[in-house]
């Protein structure tokens, strides 16, 4: 999906996008937060994360494009079983007509990630777009014209570095077999 169309693009570097995470994968991520979260905090965040995924499963789902670096696919959060289930889920999600998953492979010299997850939510009126940054202290929302321009460029650059949807799906499948 082009950034300026309706929907959302997420560009994480070391994590699978939250909207595409399995429950076990997300739980493993929350357990790894430093300083450590209390169990009730993990469950609260997990419930919220999984509930948000509903936008991809409703009657008229939101178009969604995720550009993911290969490093995120190989991190193995939660161990082999969780990692394999997560990658299979990612393949399944990528086959939905409104979900596009593209991978930036290792060796892409032109790839310059941001070091954090980015949700770029675009609509019909570009001035109303919003960027959500995932940080250790929570989410940050940006909507200033200069900020949006910067992140539009980042999104365009990262998407230009990514494989096609089909080649990305093949790479994810190959990584799954390697685990």
N, C-alpha and C positions, 0 to 999 in steps of 0.2 A: 504494500500500500504506500502510496506517496504520502509524505508527511502532511501535506496540506489538505488531505481528505478527512472525512469524519473518521473518528476512531482513535486508536491509541497505538503508539509504538514504544516498546520498552527496550532499552539498550544496556543491560547489565554486563559487567566484565567477568566477575567470578561467581555469579549466581544465576541459576535458572530464574526467569521472571516469576514473580509471586503469583501471577494469574495462571501460570502453567505448572506450579509445584504440586506434588502429591502431599498428602497430610504427613506422611512419615519423613519426607525430605524437609518440609518446612519445620517440623518438630526438631529434626537434627540441627537445622540452622539456628533455631531459637535456643537450643541447649548449648550451642557454641558461643553465644554472645558473651562478651566481657565488658563490664563485670557481669557475673552470672545472674540470670533472671530466676525469680522464685517460680515454683511449679505453676501456681495460679496465674502468673504473668505469662508464662509460656502458653498455657491453655487459652487464655484470653486472646493473645495475639494470634494463635493458631485458628481459633474460631472466627475471628475477624477476617483473616487472610482467606480461609476457605469460603466464607460467605461472599466475599468480594468476587470470587470466581464465577458466581452466578451470572454476571453480565455476559459471559461467554456461552451460557446454556439457556438463556431465555428464548421466548418465541421469536423475537427479532434481535438477535445477538449483536453486540458491538463488533464491528470489524477490528481486527487486532493483528498487528505485526510485531514480532519479537526478533530482534537481531541479537544473537548470542555469540560470544567468543568461544572457540573450541575449548579453552581452558575451563570454562564453566561446566562443560559436559564431562570433563575428566576429573573434577574435584573429588567425587566419591563421598559426599557427605552422607553420614549414616551407615556407611559400610557398603559392601558389594550388593547385597540384596536390595537395599533401599535405592542405591544408585541405578541398578538395572531397571527396577520398577519405574523410577523417575524418567529414565531415558525412553522406555517403552511408552509411558504416558505422553511424553513430549512428541513422539512419533504419532500417536493416536490423535492428539490435539492438532498436529500439523495437517492432518487429513481432513479436518473440518473445513467447509468452504469459506468461512469467514476468518479463519486463523492462518496466518502466514508465519512460518518459522524459517529464519535464514541464519546461517552460521558463518562467522568470520574464522577461517581456518588459521592454524599456526602458520607462520611464514609469510603472512601478509604484511609486508614492510610499510604499507601506507596506512595501516590501522593505528589510530591513536585513540584509545578508549579514554573514558573519563575517570575510571577508578571507582565509580559508584553506579548504582542502578538509576536509570532515567526513564520516567514515564513521560512521553510527549503526547499530550492529548490535543488533537487538532480538530477543528470544526470548519464550518462553512465561512466563518468570519475569522481570518487569521489573528486579528487583534484580540480575540477572546480565547486563544489557545492558552494552555497551561502546561507547565513543566512541574513534575513531582520528582524530587530527588530523594532516594532512599539513603539515609545516613544512619550512623550508629545511635544518634540521639533521637531519631524519629524521622518523620517526613518533612520536607521543606517544599513549599509551593512557590513557583516563580511565574510572574505574568507581565513583567516589564518588557517594553518593546525591545530594548537592547538585549535582555536575557533571552527572549524568545528567538531573536535573530541568531544569537550565538548557538543556541541549542538546535535550531533548524539546521544550521551548518554542520553541527556535530552529527545529527541524525543522518543527513544526506551523505556525509563522508563515510560513516560507519556502514550504511546500507550499500554504498558503492563498493565497499571492501568485502561484502558478503557473497557467499555462494548463492546460486538459485535455490528455490524451495526444494526442488527435486534432488539436487546435489547435496543440499543440507540434510535432507531426510536420509539419504544414502550414507552420509558421514556419521550421523547419529546412530544408525543401524550398525555400522561397522564398529563404532566405539562400544556399543552395547555388547557385541560379540567378543570384543577384546577384554571386557571386564571379567 
